[in-house]
Amino acid sequence: MKKTLTLAAFAAALLTGSAYAEPVNLTFWHMEQPPHRVQRMQELLDEFNKAHPDIVVKQEPQSWGEVYAKAPAAFAAGNGPDLLFAIPDFTTVLKGIGAVVPVDDIYKELDAKHGFVEATVAPYKYEDHVWAVPAYNMAISLWYRNSALKAAGLEVPKTWTEWKAAAEKLSADGKYGIGLPANKQLYTDQTVYSLMVNSGAADIYADDGKITFDKPETVAAYQAYADLQKLSPSDSTSWTWGEAEACFASATCGMILQFSVINTYDTQAGGDAADLGVAAVPHADGQSDSATISYSNAIMLTTKDKAKQDAAKVFLTWLMEPETYGRFLTMEPGLFLPVTNDGAKADSFWKDPVVAKYKSQVETMVANSKNGKLFGFTNGKVFPSIGAISAQNVIAETLQGIVVNGQSAADAVKAGQARMTEITAK
């Protein structure tokens, strides 16, 4: 039987090449399938494996559309990965089948060294444990063109009243003042929730697990969204992320809510960095600060083998070092945001050509992400039913009750409450 080493001893042994007689093999699943992301990941893994001959980390890209079913089946068959990318509701799925190992120790070490942004770890911190190590963040912001606002005599909107007035004024000459989705799909969940967090309706669960969706603040958010959505293209009821970006890139939509438009704007809209505007999502008139929805993607530890756990800790420690971490983030420049304080200052991040070109926009995105929340993960407790609520796009379905079926905001939200309550009862 191989001797189990502490993390410190293991790391020291690696330097002398005497940790184990044979390499420890780690399989790493992630859902970043685009070829350029896979290529960057492989470059990093090759670098790590060369510097750590006693560990071999292998990537196996997966699909978000399949992994919710594929991962549990793999663990049930005994051939699941050792490390696995996660978003908060996916973590609840694997935690429910006992496939996730707490990462309290490695999180504490990394937090002490690098300083995690609290909003990025909050969705993974419950039941007295941390269940995944935050890896990168994505947060929705308001995107616009400076020249369009200037030509219309507008300031960047901060409140919902200012936002609606700006969208109305930009709706001219065959253009739409704003592009907001109304499809029963995750993008609509995300954009609607971006208004909910700006009206005091961030919590959809009470501490006891009861649904608290139906309240005046939620109704106000839906009414504001529906009013803005009337100023969007008619086909926005079937939009996903790509259609919104295309509408903005073509200057057909004056404003959109999106995680990032930098790539499409740079490649399809001329790439004038000085004209690309980004701001916090406007807040309800009675609120003083802006917030947004954010998705912190994290890495779960899913092996119970002690030697593999030690090796995984060494890998994660290496990955989060600023020099490495910046190159990890820029596998998709202008989209993936840092989750650590020193990662947000890393030269390897800011010197990427695209990030450098859009530095001011990325700085604003980073600032906005620190005020991020995620539905179902806002009060320090996590209820498994959030996965089903998210999977069935109830937030978006509620909006469709208004936009497509002509319900009042109050009636649609009441129906949304009933739908969520039905799901939680199963």
PyMOL commands that set and color helices and strands:
alter all, ss='L'
color gray80, all
select helices_A, chain A and resi 7-16+35-51+64-76+88-96+104-114+118-124+146-151+160-170+186-196+216-229+234-238+241-249+262-268+273-275+306-319+322-329+343-345+347-350+353-357+359-369+386-391+394-403+409-424
alter helices_A, ss='H'
color red, helices_A
select strands_A, chain A and resi 24-30+55-61+83-86+125-126+129-130+133-139+141-145+255-258+276-279+292-301+372-373
alter strands_A, ss='S'
color yellow, strands_A
deselect
rebuild
show_as cartoon
